Amino acid sequence: MTTEDTYQRTNKAAWNRLSEGSPFSHVATDEECRDPLSTLDGRGWLPKSVVGQDVLCLAAAGGWQSILYAVAGARVTVIDLSPGMLQLDTREAEKRGLTVRTIEGSMDNMAMLADATFDIVHQPVSTCYIPDIAAVYREIARVTRPGGLYISQHKQPTCLQVTHRDIRDRYVIGLEYYRNEALPEVRDRSYREAGTTEYLHRWDQLVGELCRSGFVIEDLREPYRANPESAPGHFGHRGRFIPPYVRLKARRIGSAGNTAAAPALWIPS
Ligand SMILES: C[S@@+](CC[C@H](N)C(=O)[O-])C[C@H]1O[C@@H](n2cnc3c(N)ncnc32)[C@H](O)[C@@H]1O
């Protein structure tokens, strides 16, 4: 069994379990479907209308993103590793009379999709489940149309370096920044999903690789997770010291298949 098989099998099994009841298996509600684009995007990153647009919900199964985009009139494809999570998309789409195409697969190999087929790729937190983020970005660049939008959220590296709290309730950065191997088990599991294998990606990889893959970054946000009222041990307390996530809005540049981050220079002969 290769390393790849091992982490993918582990993550598939973990996400199948999480699909049976976790914050990530929260499906879109009727209330959320009333104004689907505002529900998906409170920042105004999406166009005013997505009617007729091709949207890839990447590693985004669970019956939330796919349903909201479909209600908003987009043609929706979901790729996810977990059949359990994808089942929620199928079930909710059937319930609402929507069409959602679901594909079981891994984000770093989307060979089943043709080049330049999506106007929007929307990826919630999930790159942490893959060792090589550059492979994921290469695939996203390949399937996104020139001018297309890539909206994503990732765990910040520092968040994944925390191991525990010390006796003075300080968060200890106990794991090294430079690492290729999977993250070990730690005592503070605030932003680690049970049973999964995760990898830390450095800023150079999270942001730099995205630019080198043929995207320009139009905006970057850090979702606010601090709560001054929270006691040590709660997410909100930890969020006062370490922001857990980063959200990126990026635009595909160049032509299909061209992953150069800048136009090539023409040199007269
Ligand atoms: C945080 S959940 C996102 C789902 C959810 N709709 C949300 O935003 O709350 C992460 C998803 O990534 C998926 N995933 C993990 N590894 C993957 C891989 N290698 N390729 C595709 N999807 C993967 C999991 O199955 C899970 O559905």
PDBQT file of the ligand as one rigid body, heavy atoms in Angstrom, charges set to zero:
ROOT
HETATM    1  C1  LIG A 301     -14.723  20.492   5.763  1.00  0.00    +0.000 C 
HETATM    2  S1  LIG A 301     -15.487  19.281   4.710  1.00  0.00    +0.000 S 
HETATM    3  C2  LIG A 301     -16.318  20.317   3.596  1.00  0.00    +0.000 C 
HETATM    4  C3  LIG A 301     -17.734  19.991   3.433  1.00  0.00    +0.000 C 
HETATM    5  C4  LIG A 301     -18.847  20.867   3.868  1.00  0.00    +0.000 C 
HETATM    6  N1  LIG A 301     -19.831  21.023   2.833  1.00  0.00    +0.000 N 
HETATM    7  C5  LIG A 301     -18.539  22.189   4.553  1.00  0.00    +0.000 C 
HETATM    8  O1  LIG A 301     -18.081  23.152   3.952  1.00  0.00    +0.000 OA
HETATM    9  O2  LIG A 301     -18.835  22.255   5.756  1.00  0.00    +0.000 OA
HETATM   10  C6  LIG A 301     -14.100  18.669   3.825  1.00  0.00    +0.000 C 
HETATM   11  C7  LIG A 301     -14.439  17.693   2.717  1.00  0.00    +0.000 C 
HETATM   12  O3  LIG A 301     -13.220  17.325   2.068  1.00  0.00    +0.000 OA
HETATM   13  C8  LIG A 301     -13.377  16.006   1.598  1.00  0.00    +0.000 C 
HETATM   14  N2  LIG A 301     -12.063  15.441   1.241  1.00  0.00    +0.000 N 
HETATM   15  C9  LIG A 301     -11.062  15.020   2.053  1.00  0.00    +0.000 A 
HETATM   16  N3  LIG A 301     -10.000  14.605   1.319  1.00  0.00    +0.000 NA
HETATM   17  C10 LIG A 301     -10.340  14.771   0.017  1.00  0.00    +0.000 A 
HETATM   18  C11 LIG A 301      -9.681  14.530  -1.222  1.00  0.00    +0.000 A 
HETATM   19  N4  LIG A 301      -8.440  14.013  -1.269  1.00  0.00    +0.000 N 
HETATM   20  N5  LIG A 301     -10.317  14.842  -2.369  1.00  0.00    +0.000 NA
HETATM   21  C12 LIG A 301     -11.589  15.319  -2.350  1.00  0.00    +0.000 A 
HETATM   22  N6  LIG A 301     -12.271  15.551  -1.208  1.00  0.00    +0.000 NA
HETATM   23  C13 LIG A 301     -11.658  15.298  -0.032  1.00  0.00    +0.000 A 
HETATM   24  C14 LIG A 301     -14.100  15.310   2.724  1.00  0.00    +0.000 C 
HETATM   25  O4  LIG A 301     -14.712  14.120   2.322  1.00  0.00    +0.000 OA
HETATM   26  C15 LIG A 301     -15.101  16.400   3.158  1.00  0.00    +0.000 C 
HETATM   27  O5  LIG A 301     -16.331  16.241   2.513  1.00  0.00    +0.000 OA
ENDROOT
TORSDOF 0
